[in-house]
Amino acid sequence: MNIYRQLEFDTVLNTVGGFAHSEVVAKKIAETTPLNSLADAEKLLTQTSEALNVLASRSPALAFDDLSIVLDKATVGATLTPGEFLKIRKSIVALRSLKACIEGADGFDSLKAITAQAQICDDLESAISSAIESETEIKDGASEKLFSIRRAILRANSKLKERLDGYTRQSEISKYLQDNIVTLRGGRYVIPVRSECRSNVKGLVHDVSSTGATVFIEPFSVVEANNELITLKTEEQNEIERILFELSKKVRVNISELFEGQDVLTECGIIFAKAEYAKHNDAYRPSINGTGKICLLGARHPLISAEKVVPVDIKLDDKRLLVISGPNTGGKTVALKTVGLFGLMTASGIFIPTEEGSEMCIF
């Protein structure tokens, strides 16, 4: 709305969003719409107050990734990638930290009402931790078969390279080589032979250098060993795909819990970002009313630096009109915008930079 921009409410929301630990939370904060119900505004302020009390003694791990696309993929039966499984695990860990901070202490009833909805997928987290090494790697121990295949690959690799290294050391062969090294072309081990000597090394040509000076030859004596290695790597890839497929099925089993956990993390992420904002900006919770009463003590416009801002007291009690007069130095406009902005912030559960004991109405 234009009035939000005129009062720079959007800028305040961006500042609050800067305290979020997740992009999805920052985006939701930027879309905040102030409430016009006294009870709803009181509920938001209570949530922020409880989050501040939590932060006084502990800090939940609230960093998580937006799982919407990942969970949608899993829902339709797609196989997830290792990186996507790590995002899911990160979300589960964050949810556990959040619930531990809130549900393990007395009070915090409004926050508990939110976190109580979420269930932690312990078994899924354990399965992911057992199988996924990194965003691109599967652990050797993800299955007994994978462990066995990878050991066989190591042995085949060692045997093959040892045989090819023999070519680089043999005087009758090494003299035809461009370099005394073993390299890969098309997934097969080859040796680099000078182009003019290609007929002196019997084998399959797999590639030619860009200058044409070198041909990469797979000696006939290692073709079978290369075939064995490629077969093992194909088996490895098939087993990895099977593991990822089975793990994706486990995600589908827990899909509703994961969606619910995402919602809880997002909602609490918004609340804790507001609490962090209050903590870092010396902001306080105002009492609120629906009668139009305003009592701002030492009010500071939140977008003016602490070195330059001039605190003001603004009171409207039984009067419905306030005249602000003075020279054209900008103070009157700032005072007016401060009241309007504080009204929007209060109705959004965001504490306002005033002294304690201030009061704001919900318009």
N, C-alpha and C positions, 0 to 999 in steps of 0.2 A: 504493500500500500504506500501511496505517496506520503502520507503523514508519518509513516515509520521512517522513511528516508529523510524527510525534513527534520525530524527529531534525532536522526542518526542512530536509530534503534538497530538498524542493520549492521552498523559499525560496531556497536556494543556486542551484538550477537557473534560477530566474527572474532572479537576479542575473547569472549567466553569460549568459543569454539577452539581457540588456540590452546586451551587447557585440556582439550579432549585427547585421549590416547588412541583414537581410532578415526579414520577418515569418515566412516559411516556416521559416527556420533557427531563429528563437526558439521557434517552436512545436515543432519537432523536439527542441530541447534540453529543453524542459519535459517531454517524453515519455521522457527518458533512463531506461534501466534499467541498474543496475550489473551488470557481468559477474562470473562466479564462476570464470573460467578465468585462471590466472596468465599464460599466453601471450597471451591476448586483452587483458588489462589492460596488459601490458607494451607491446603494439602501440599501444594508445590513448595511453599516456604518451609513447611515442616520437614519435607524430604531433604531440602538443601541444608537445613539446620542439623538434621541427623547425620548427613554425610560429612559435615564439618566436624562433628563430634567423633566420627570414625577416624577421620584424618588426623585428629589430635594425638592418636596413639598408634595408628597403623595405616598402611597404604595398600589397598588391594591392587593386584596386577590387572589393570583394565585394558591392556593392549590386546586387540584382536582384529582379525580381518573380516571383511564382509563376506559371509558364506552364501549369500543368496544364489549366485550363479553356480557355485559348487554344488549346493544341495539340490538345485533344480536339475543339474546334470545327473546326480545320483538318483533322483526320483524317477527319471525316465529310463534308467537302466544303463547309463553310460559308465565306463570304467574310468575312475579318477586317476590323476597323476600323483606321483610322490609329493610334489609341492602342494597339491590340494589337500592331501591327507595331513600334511604338517599344519596347514591353516586350521583344519578341524581340530587337531590336537591342541593347538594354541588357544582356540576358543574354549575347549574343555578345561584347560589349565586355568584360564582367566576366570571362568565361572566358578571353579572350585575355590580360588583365592577370594573372590567376591563373597561367596556364601560363608566362607570361614570367618571373614572379617565382620560380617553383619550378624550372622546367626549364632556366632560363638560368644556373644556379649549380651548383657542385659539391655533392655530398651530397644531403640531403633525399630519400633513397631511398623512404621510406614514403609521402611525399606525392607523389612522382613516380609511384609505383605507382597512385595514384588519378587524377591528372591525365592520365596517358598514355592513359586510356580515352577521353578526350573529343577530338572533332575540332571545329575552329573553322569555322563556315560563312561564310567570307569573301565568297563571291559573293552570298549572301543578304543579308548586312549591306550590301554595296555597293548592291544593288538597292533595299533599303529606304531607304538614305540618299539615293539619287537621286530617289526618288518621294515620300517623306513629309516634310512640312514641320513639322507639329505634330500634336497629338492629334485635331484636327478638319480640318486642311488638307492638301491635296495640292500638291506643287510644280508650278509652271508647266511646268518642263522634264521632268515625268514621262513625257511623250510629245510628239512633234511636233504631233499633232492637238490635244492639250489646249492647248498653247502658242498654236496658231493660233486656236482657239475663244475663248480668253480675250482675245486681242488684238481679235478681232471684237466681243466683249462690251463691251470698253472703248470702242471706237469707237461702237457702237450706243448705249451709255449716254450718252456725251458728246453725240451728235447729238440724242437724245431730250430730255435735260435742257435743252439749249440752246433747243430749240423751245418747251418748256414755260415756260422762263424768260422767253421772249418774251411769253407770255400775262400773266405777272405784271407785266411792264413796260408793257404796252399800257394806256393810260388807259381805253379803252372796255371792256376786260375787267377790269383790275385793280380797278376800282371795285366790282365784284361779289364780290370775293374777301374771305374772312374774314381771311386772312393772305397776304402776298405770298411764298408758299413753294411748293415742289414736294414732294410726299410720296408714299409707297407704300401701296397697298391691294391685297391679294391678289396681290402680286407685280407690279402694274402701276402706272406713274406717273400720278398724278392731281393736280388742284389743288383747294383747299378753297374752296367757293363758299357764300356766305350763303344760307341755306335759302329766303328770300323771293325770291332772285334766280336760282333754279335754271333758270328758263325762258329767262334771258338768255344762258346759256352752253350751246351745243349739244354734247351728248356723252352718254356712258354713265355712269350713277350706280353707283358701286361700294360706297359705304358712307355711313352717316349718323352724326354724332357722338352721344354718349350724351344730350346735351341737346336734340338735334334742330335746333340752330342752324346746323349746317354739313353740307353734302352734299359728298361727294368725287367729282368728275366727271372722267372721262377724255374730253377733247375728241375729236370725230370725226377731226380732222386728225392725231392721233398714234396712233390705234388700230393702224394697220398697223405703225408703228415699235415699238409695245409688243409686238405679235405677233412681230415679228422678234427682239426681245430675249428673249422667253420661249422661242422656238424655240431660240435659241443657248444659253440656260441649260439647256434640256432636253438638248441635245447635250453640253453640258459635263458634266452629271450622268451621262449614259450612258457617257461616256468615263472618268469617274472610277470608275464601277462596274466597267468593263472592266479598268482598271489594277489595282484592288484584287483583282479576281478572279484575274488573272494572277499577281499577287504572292502570293496565297494558295496558288496551285498550286506556286510555288517553295518555300513553307513546307512543303507536304506532301512534296515531294521530299526535304527535309532533316529530316523529322519524327523519325527515330530518333536522328540526331545531336543534335537539340535536346533531346529527352528525356534522352539520356545526359549532355549538358552541364548540364541542370538538376540531375540527380542528383549530378554531380561538384561543382557549385557549392554544393549543399546540404551535402554531406559535408564539404567543405573549410571552408565557412562555420561549421559546428559546431566544427571543430578550431581555427580561428583565433579564434573567440569564447572558447574555453577558454584560448588563449594570451594573449589580451587580458586576461582575468580574472586570470591568473597575474601578468602584467606590472603591473597596477594594484593588486594586493593583496599584493605582495611574497611570492608563494607559490613553493614549490620542488617539484621532482619528487622523490618519495620512492623509495628502492629498495624492492622488494617481494619477498615470500616467501609460501610456502604452508604454513609450519610453525607459524604462530600468533605469531611474534615481532613485538613492537611496540617501537619506539624513537622517540618523538616528542620533539624538542628544541625548546624555546621555542614550543610549540604554542599558537596563538591561535584561539579560536572565531571563525569568519569572519563571524558575524552580530552580534558585539559590537563597538562602535566602537573604533577604535585608541586613543582617549583613556582608555577604561575597561577594556579587556580586560587580563587578567593572564596572561602566558605561563606555561605549565607544562611540566615534563618528565615524560613518562609512559613507563615501561619495563616490558615483560614479555618475559623471555628464556626461561630454562629452567623458570620457574614458570608455572603455569596459573591462579594466583589472585593478585589484587591487592586489598588492603584499603585503602580510602580513609577516613580518619577526620578529624574536626574539627567545629567549631561549625556551627550551622545558618545559614550566610551565603550559601549557593548555590554555593560553589566546587566541592563534590563533584559535584553534578548536572551542572554545566557541564563538568567534567573527563570524566565518563562520556559525555555527549552528544558531546563533542569527538572522542573515540575512535571512537564509532559513526559519526559524520558523516564523519570522515576516511576510514573504511573504505569508505563508499559513494562518496565523491569519488574516491579512488584507483582504485577498480574501474570508474570511469566516465571515466578519463583526465583528471581535473581535479586540477591541482596543489594542494597543501595549504599553508596559511600556517604554516610552521615555519622553523626554521633549516635550513641545508643539512646533509645527512648523516642525515636522519631516515629511518626505515624503517617500512613498514606491511605487514601481511599481507593477503592476499586471502581473505576468509572463504568 
